[in-house]
Amino acid sequence: MDSNKVMVGCRVSQERKNEWDNFIEQSDEYNTLAQLVRTGVKRVISESQSNEEQQLEMVRDDLQGVLREIKQARLDIDELEDSIDDAEDISDELMFEIEEYFTNKDEQ
């Protein structure tokens, strides 16, 4: 026996073992129960890692979308600030003109 390997055991019902044995007998891919179990475990781990990678990619995509929305919100805020500054300038000009109008009217 290879010294780098350890024995791993598990208990299953006789019905389950019979099901697995029948599968192996009909399979061209598996010769032993150990081979079937090892392959099954590898697949479960691989699928789990694949699912985690897909979920991580979805989170990255979501975060990219949020980042784009934040950048757009900043641009919108900058544009609104410019509009407010313009409105304040116009308001100041109008107040000056109104004051000037009434000052000149009173002098006449």
C-alpha positions as CSV (number, residue, x, y, z in Angstrom):
1,M,0.0,0.0,0.0
2,D,1.3,3.5,-0.9
3,S,2.5,5.3,2.2
4,N,1.1,8.6,0.9
5,K,-2.4,7.4,1.0
6,V,-4.8,6.9,3.8
7,M,-7.9,4.7,4.1
8,V,-11.3,6.5,4.3
9,G,-14.4,4.5,5.1
10,C,-18.0,5.2,5.3
11,R,-21.1,3.3,6.2
12,V,-24.1,2.9,3.8
13,S,-27.1,0.7,3.8
14,Q,-26.9,-2.7,2.1
15,E,-29.5,-1.4,-0.4
16,R,-27.3,1.6,-1.3
17,K,-24.2,-0.7,-1.6
18,N,-26.1,-3.0,-3.9
19,E,-27.2,0.0,-6.0
20,W,-23.6,1.1,-6.4
21,D,-22.3,-2.4,-7.1
22,N,-25.0,-2.8,-9.8
23,F,-24.0,0.5,-11.3
24,I,-20.3,-0.6,-11.4
25,E,-21.2,-3.9,-13.1
26,Q,-23.1,-2.0,-15.9
27,S,-20.5,0.7,-16.2
28,D,-17.6,0.8,-18.7
29,E,-16.1,3.7,-16.8
30,Y,-15.8,2.3,-13.2
31,N,-14.2,-1.0,-12.2
32,T,-14.3,-0.6,-8.4
33,L,-16.5,0.9,-5.7
34,A,-13.5,3.0,-4.6
35,Q,-13.1,4.4,-8.0
36,L,-16.7,5.3,-8.2
37,V,-16.6,7.0,-4.8
38,R,-13.4,8.9,-5.6
39,T,-14.9,10.2,-8.9
40,G,-18.1,11.2,-7.2
41,V,-16.3,13.1,-4.5
42,K,-14.1,14.9,-7.1
43,R,-17.2,15.9,-9.1
44,V,-18.9,17.3,-6.0
45,I,-15.9,19.3,-5.0
46,S,-15.4,20.5,-8.6
47,E,-19.0,21.5,-9.0
48,S,-18.9,23.3,-5.7
49,Q,-15.8,25.3,-6.7
50,S,-17.3,26.0,-10.1
51,N,-20.5,27.3,-8.4
52,E,-18.5,29.5,-6.0
53,E,-16.5,30.9,-9.0
54,Q,-19.8,31.7,-10.8
55,Q,-21.2,33.3,-7.7
56,L,-18.0,35.4,-7.3
57,E,-18.3,36.5,-10.9
58,M,-21.9,37.5,-10.4
59,V,-20.9,39.5,-7.3
60,R,-18.1,41.2,-9.3
61,D,-20.6,42.1,-12.1
62,D,-23.0,43.5,-9.6
63,L,-20.3,45.6,-8.0
64,Q,-19.2,46.9,-11.4
65,G,-22.8,47.9,-12.0
66,V,-23.0,49.6,-8.6
67,L,-19.7,51.4,-9.3
68,R,-21.0,52.7,-12.7
69,E,-24.2,53.9,-11.0
70,I,-22.1,55.7,-8.3
71,K,-20.0,57.4,-11.0
72,Q,-23.1,58.5,-12.9
73,A,-24.6,59.8,-9.7
74,R,-21.5,61.9,-9.1
75,L,-21.7,63.3,-12.6
76,D,-25.3,64.1,-12.1
77,I,-24.5,65.8,-8.8
78,D,-21.8,67.9,-10.4
79,E,-24.2,68.9,-13.2
80,L,-26.8,69.9,-10.6
81,E,-24.2,71.9,-8.6
82,D,-23.3,73.8,-11.9
83,S,-27.0,74.4,-12.5
84,I,-27.5,75.7,-9.0
85,D,-24.4,78.0,-9.4
86,D,-25.9,79.3,-12.6
87,A,-29.3,79.9,-11.0
88,E,-27.6,81.8,-8.1
89,D,-25.7,84.0,-10.6
90,I,-28.9,84.8,-12.5
91,S,-30.7,85.5,-9.2
92,D,-27.9,87.8,-8.1
93,E,-28.0,89.6,-11.5
94,L,-31.8,90.0,-11.3
95,M,-31.7,91.3,-7.8
96,F,-29.0,93.9,-8.8
97,E,-31.1,95.0,-11.8
98,I,-34.3,95.2,-9.7
99,E,-32.5,97.3,-7.0
100,E,-31.0,99.5,-9.8
101,Y,-34.4,99.9,-11.4
102,F,-36.1,101.0,-8.2
103,T,-33.1,103.2,-7.2
104,N,-33.2,105.0,-10.6
105,K,-37.1,105.2,-10.5
106,D,-36.9,106.9,-7.1
107,E,-34.4,109.4,-8.3
108,Q,-36.6,110.5,-11.2
